């Protein structure tokens, strides 16, 4: 947190905003929205930004058991790492104008990874995107944004991408 204090005006410390991203268009829309509204060029930056992506474990992603599972896991793990690095690289490009930003790719379920990041960084705000799933799909898949809204110990901003009207 010393870095954040050094970048803030004398006698103040920056608040921390955690932004959760994955490879979805919705999560990058939410990040871009936060950048536009809280980190606009020429505007004083009141927040330190921590961009977090969750990488599932290879075993949970594969969901396999049995003799052939061990052979597949290293390939799945390498692919998951590449995906996480692509997500972080894209986030770094978008966040070029942010003076105090940090990027993390952490293993685990996104719901837990984001709530843990909020705690670890003492964040005042968590920004996540919404996939716009219906009730049934959300119940089956689980909603990261719903979970974070109920479990993160900070303000949670769920940014929905507007649907284009024809």
C-alpha positions, 0 to 999 in steps of 0.5 A: 500500500506504500506505492499507493500512498506515494502516488496520492497527494501528500497526506492522503492515500488512494482508495483501492478498486478491484476489477474482475476480468475474464476473457469475456466481452462483458468483463472488458466492457466493465473494465473500460467503463470503470476506466472511463468513469474513474481514470479519465486522462487529465482527471485526478486518480483517486483509486489504485486499480487492481485488475484480477483474473481467476484461472481455474485449476486444470483438474476442475476445468477438466473434471476428469477422473481415471487413468487418462486424466493425468495425461491431459492435465499438463496440456489443460494447465498450459492452455489455462495459463495462456488464457490468463496471460492473454486476459492480463495483457489485454487489461494492461493495454486498456489500463495504460492511462492508469498511474497506479495499477497492478495485475494479478492472475490467481488460481481458483474459482472466480467468486472466491478469487475476487472476494479474497482480492477485495480483502487482501487489498482492503478494496473500497470497490469491486467492479465486475461485468454481467453476462446477462444470463437468465434465471435458469442459466444463472442458477445452473452456472452460478453468477460471479457478480451475484455471489460477489454482490452478496459476499464481498466486503465492499461496494460492488458495481455490476456493469451491464453491457447495453443490448443493442436495439434493432 
